[in-house]
Amino acid sequence: MDVDSYMQAQRVSGVLVLKDGRVVLERYGLCRTANDKWDSQSVTKSVTSILVGAAIQDGYIKSLDSLVTDYVHELKGSAYDGVTIRHLLMMTSGVKWNEDWNDPHSDAKLELSGGIADGLDPTVAYMRGVSRADQVGAKFVYKTGETNLAGVLLSNAIDRSLSEYLSEKLWQPYGMENDAFWRVNSAGHEYGGLGLCMSLRDYARIGQFMLDCGMAGDLQVLPPGWAADATNVGVTFEPESEEAESGLAGYGYSWWGLKNGYAALGHAGQAIFVYPQDRVVVAINSVWPEAEIEDNRRKRGGFVEALRAEAVAQQR
């Protein structure tokens, strides 16, 4: 397949490739333009992770080993006793969770649709009622609710909205091209795990920002070494796991590890792939039908690898 054929077959709305910070490919489909926003789905989780790093650099959060309950006091006495921010970002809290979005009674669905209870943010109200399934740090279980909780924790620490902080720490100093918007819950708080909408070029800029080691010009946004630590594989997937079959090596601080890089990934085909050794970033937005998601993930792997190889070859 050529690029246009792949985009049509896989319902892709945009593909952008950077090599050494320069655009080498930019295509749009599904009537989208360069200025149109696209829902990032769980790519948002990786952006929330960036903001946690910025809050540590700014001194709002002491460290990743600080307890969740130090910043969300309402969770004291819950399954989150003894859970650190690091556990939260790596999805290793040990909390019992069902992430099946097709199940109307799953934790993911119920947490997202919950309202304010006892004056608490909906995420906090739901998460303080979950139970423990494993020891803290023992097992990776993907939980959107935990990155939503990381968003609440972050907002408490910085004493402002995630949108304001994202504008201050990344959008303005790094020179993002378009305004973005962020979905909020019934309490008016952004979801840390989903709902950030932005233009394709700004998706790619997020990947380039990580390649630039968290620097925005002369401004050190992230702690030195944070970008490498966040994208290193802290949780390794077993070869027979669903994640490994999709080409994923493991999970870091809300970033997915690849064989030769890392990625921010979202439902239905949203992605930012970063290849540090090649200095290549690939940003893709799609609208995959639910029944075809697993197959399309495998097909995307070959497509992205071809884009990476071509970007490198063009610079030789």
C-alpha positions in Angstrom: 0.0 0.0 0.0 1.1 3.6 -0.6 0.2 6.2 2.0 -3.0 7.3 0.4 -4.3 3.7 0.1 -3.4 2.9 3.7 -5.2 6.1 4.9 -8.3 5.3 3.0 -8.4 1.6 4.0 -7.7 2.3 7.7 -9.9 5.4 8.0 -7.0 7.7 8.9 -7.7 11.4 9.3 -4.1 12.5 9.4 -0.4 11.4 9.2 2.6 13.5 10.0 6.2 12.5 10.1 9.1 14.6 11.6 12.7 13.9 11.0 15.1 16.0 13.1 12.2 18.4 13.8 11.4 19.0 10.2 8.1 17.9 8.5 8.9 15.2 5.8 5.3 14.0 5.3 1.9 15.5 6.1 -1.4 14.1 4.8 -5.0 14.5 5.7 -8.2 12.4 5.1 -11.8 12.2 6.1 -12.3 15.9 5.1 -9.9 17.1 7.9 -7.5 20.0 7.6 -4.3 21.1 9.3 -6.3 23.3 11.7 -9.0 20.8 12.8 -8.8 19.3 16.2 -9.0 15.5 16.9 -9.8 13.7 20.1 -6.6 12.1 21.4 -8.4 9.5 23.6 -5.7 7.9 25.8 -2.8 9.8 24.2 -4.0 12.3 26.9 -2.5 10.0 29.5 1.0 10.6 28.2 0.4 14.4 28.3 -0.8 14.1 31.9 2.5 12.3 32.7 4.4 15.2 31.1 2.6 17.6 33.5 3.4 15.5 36.5 7.0 15.7 35.5 6.7 19.5 35.1 5.1 19.7 38.6 8.0 17.9 40.1 10.4 20.2 38.3 8.5 23.2 39.7 8.4 21.8 43.2 4.6 21.3 43.4 5.1 17.6 43.8 7.9 16.3 46.0 8.7 13.1 44.0 7.2 10.1 42.2 7.6 8.2 45.4 5.2 10.5 47.3 2.0 8.9 48.3 -1.2 9.5 46.4 -3.0 10.2 49.7 -0.6 13.1 50.4 -2.3 15.0 47.5 -5.8 13.4 47.5 -6.6 13.2 51.2 -10.1 11.8 50.6 -8.5 8.5 49.6 -7.0 7.8 53.0 -8.4 4.6 54.3 -9.1 3.3 50.8 -7.3 0.8 48.5 -4.9 3.7 47.6 -3.2 3.6 51.0 0.5 3.0 50.3 0.2 3.7 46.6 2.7 6.1 45.2 2.4 8.5 42.2 4.9 6.2 40.4 2.5 3.2 40.9 -0.4 5.4 39.6 1.5 6.4 36.4 2.7 2.8 35.8 -0.7 1.2 36.5 0.7 -1.0 39.2 -1.4 0.1 42.2 -2.8 -3.4 42.7 -6.4 -2.0 42.7 -9.1 -4.2 41.2 -10.3 -2.8 37.8 -12.3 -3.7 34.7 -11.4 -1.6 31.7 -13.9 -3.2 29.3 -15.6 -0.2 27.6 -18.1 -2.5 25.9 -19.4 -3.6 29.4 -21.8 -0.9 30.7 -21.1 -2.1 34.2 -17.3 -1.9 34.0 -15.2 0.3 36.3 -14.1 2.4 33.3 -17.7 3.1 32.3 -19.0 3.7 35.8 -16.1 6.0 36.8 -16.5 8.1 33.7 -20.2 8.5 34.0 -20.3 9.2 37.7 -21.4 12.4 39.3 -20.4 14.5 42.3 -20.9 12.5 45.5 -20.5 14.0 49.1 -19.0 17.0 47.5 -16.2 15.0 45.9 -14.9 15.1 42.4 -16.5 12.1 40.5 -13.2 10.4 40.0 -12.3 10.6 43.7 -15.8 9.5 44.7 -15.5 6.4 42.6 -11.9 5.5 43.2 -12.2 5.6 46.9 -14.7 2.7 46.7 -12.6 0.3 44.7 -11.0 -2.7 46.3 -7.5 -4.3 46.2 -6.7 -7.3 44.0 -2.9 -7.5 44.1 0.0 -6.2 46.2 1.1 -2.7 45.4 3.7 -2.7 42.5 3.2 -6.4 41.7 1.1 -6.3 38.5 0.3 -4.1 35.6 -3.4 -3.6 34.9 -4.5 -0.8 32.5 -6.8 1.6 34.3 -8.0 4.8 32.8 -9.5 5.7 36.2 -6.0 5.9 37.6 -4.8 8.5 35.1 -8.0 10.4 35.7 -7.0 10.2 39.4 -3.5 11.4 38.5 -5.1 14.4 36.9 -7.0 15.2 40.1 -3.8 14.8 42.1 -1.9 17.1 39.8 -4.6 19.8 39.9 -4.6 19.6 43.7 -0.8 20.0 43.8 -0.6 22.9 41.3 -3.8 24.6 42.5 -5.1 25.3 39.0 -6.6 23.5 36.1 -4.7 21.1 33.9 -5.5 23.2 30.9 -3.9 26.3 32.5 -0.8 24.4 33.4 -0.5 22.7 30.0 -0.7 26.2 28.4 1.9 27.6 30.7 4.4 24.7 30.6 4.1 23.4 27.0 1.7 25.2 24.7 3.1 28.7 25.0 6.9 28.0 25.6 7.1 25.3 23.0 5.2 27.2 20.4 2.2 25.0 19.7 0.4 26.1 16.5 -3.3 25.8 17.5 -5.4 26.1 20.6 -6.5 22.8 22.1 -9.4 21.9 24.3 -9.8 19.3 27.1 -12.9 17.5 28.1 -14.1 17.9 31.7 -16.2 15.9 34.1 -19.3 17.0 35.9 -17.3 18.9 38.4 -15.5 20.8 35.7 -12.2 19.1 36.1 -10.2 17.7 33.1 -10.0 14.0 32.7 -6.3 13.1 33.1 -6.8 9.9 31.1 -8.7 11.1 28.0 -10.3 14.0 26.2 -7.5 16.3 25.1 -8.2 17.5 21.5 -5.6 19.1 19.3 -4.4 19.6 15.8 -2.2 16.9 14.1 0.9 19.2 14.0 0.7 19.7 17.8 0.4 15.9 18.3 3.8 15.7 16.5 5.2 18.6 18.6 4.5 16.6 21.8 6.6 13.8 20.4 9.4 16.3 19.4 9.2 17.9 22.9 10.0 14.4 24.4 12.8 14.0 21.9 14.1 17.4 23.1 14.3 15.9 26.6 11.6 18.2 28.0 13.3 21.4 26.9 11.3 24.3 25.4 14.1 26.5 24.1 16.2 27.4 27.1 13.4 26.5 29.5 13.8 23.2 31.4 10.2 22.1 31.6 10.8 18.5 32.8 13.4 17.4 35.4 16.7 16.4 33.8 16.4 12.7 32.8 12.6 12.6 33.1 11.9 12.0 29.5 14.2 9.0 29.4 12.9 7.7 32.7 9.3 8.1 31.7 9.7 6.3 28.4 11.9 3.5 29.7 10.1 0.1 30.1 9.3 -0.2 33.8 6.8 -3.0 33.3 7.8 -5.7 30.8 5.1 -7.5 28.9 5.2 -11.3 28.6 5.7 -12.5 25.0 2.2 -14.1 24.9 0.4 -11.1 26.2 -2.1 -9.1 24.1 0.2 -6.0 24.5 3.3 -7.9 23.2 1.4 -9.3 20.2 0.6 -5.7 19.3 4.3 -4.9 19.2 4.6 -3.3 22.7 7.6 -4.1 24.9 6.3 -2.6 28.1 5.0 0.4 30.0 6.6 3.4 31.6 5.1 6.5 33.2 2.0 6.5 31.0 4.1 5.9 27.8 4.3 2.6 25.9 7.7 1.1 25.2 8.5 -0.2 21.8 11.4 -2.3 20.5 13.3 0.8 19.3 11.3 3.7 20.8 8.2 4.6 22.6 4.6 5.8 22.0 1.5 7.5 23.3 -1.5 5.5 22.2 -5.2 6.1 22.2 -8.4 4.2 21.3 -9.4 3.8 17.7 -6.0 4.6 16.2 -4.6 7.8 17.9 -0.8 7.6 18.3 2.4 9.5 18.7 5.4 7.2 17.9 8.9 8.4 18.9 12.2 6.9 17.7 15.1 8.6 19.6 18.0 7.0 17.7 16.6 8.0 14.4 15.2 11.4 15.6 11.9 10.5 14.0 8.3 11.3 15.2 5.2 9.8 13.6 1.7 11.2 14.6 -1.4 9.4 13.4 -5.1 10.0 14.0 -7.8 7.5 12.9 -11.3 6.4 13.4 -11.1 2.6 13.5 -14.4 0.6 13.7 -14.6 -1.2 17.1 -14.6 -4.7 15.5 -11.4 -4.0 13.5 -9.2 -2.4 16.2 -6.9 -5.4 17.0 -6.3 -6.2 13.3 -5.7 -2.5 12.5 -3.1 -2.2 15.3 -1.0 -4.9 13.7 -1.4 -3.2 10.3 -0.4 0.1 11.7 2.9 -1.3 13.0 4.1 -2.1 9.5 2.9 1.2 8.2 4.7 3.2 10.9 7.9 1.2 10.4 7.8 2.0 6.7 7.3 5.7 7.4 10.3 5.6 9.9 12.5 3.9 7.4 11.6 6.2 4.6 12.2 9.3 6.8 15.7 8.0 7.7 16.5 7.1 4.1 15.6 10.6 2.8 18.2 12.1 5.1 21.1 10.0 3.8 
